[in-house]
Amino acid sequence: LGTFRSANSQQILSDVYAQSSDVNVKLAVLRGFMISRDVAHLLNAAKSEANSELRREAIQYLGVLRAQNELAQLYAAESNYEVKSAILQAMFIGGESDKLVEIAKTDKDARLRTVAIRHLGTTRKNGSEDALASIYSSEPDKTLKAEIINALFIKGAAKQLVEVARAEKDPELKKAAVQKLAMMRSKEATDYLMELLNK
């Protein structure tokens, strides 16, 4: 039914979902919604489904469909940490780095900021390196700074990691950045390490 991608087939799937109490059937329907690119019914399930497994599945499929506006809407209305983490994962799957940057900068929950930073460390989207370095420069939380250092290392962002190491006054954080640079095969990293050795 999902492969038909018609309003009629989507409505049939919706009726099956509403009438069934079998989790496996509901999971199959959610997959049908995804195949059908039916963002509206997936969003409804992500908003109203009581079963946490089904909710997370609907959220992940929204990520697959790159339904970034809907995911942002869900995130803003949600209060549960686990669900918000699932939304961040879906944003990552959908290639949404701008919203992840915003959350990494401004979310009041440090745990969610950490999740967003980690996703930024593994996203392939250009510009996330500079965004991470920018967040680092204004971040007061030492634990989050360490997460950003690790994220920059994972991205292979030697240039930004050198900038972080140069500016950092905290000896522990500076040491962490230098240790990461020592493991990178990069001219920027090597030049900076030689500069330190020659001081």
Salt bridges, closest charged atoms under 4 A:
ASP38 OD2 - HIS41 ND1 2.50
GLU49 OE1 - LYS26 NZ 3.72
GLU78 OE1 - ARG55 NH2 2.66
GLU102 OE2 - LYS99 NZ 3.20
ASP109 OD2 - ARG111 NH2 2.98
GLU139 OE1 - ARG113 NH2 2.29
GLU147 OE2 - ARG118 NH2 2.66
GLU163 OE2 - LYS159 NZ 3.16
GLU168 OE1 - LYS145 NZ 3.42
ASP170 OD2 - LYS142 NZ 3.32
GLU172 OE1 - LYS142 NZ 3.50
ASP191 OD2 - LYS187 NZ 2.67
GLU195 OE2 - ARG166 NH1 2.69
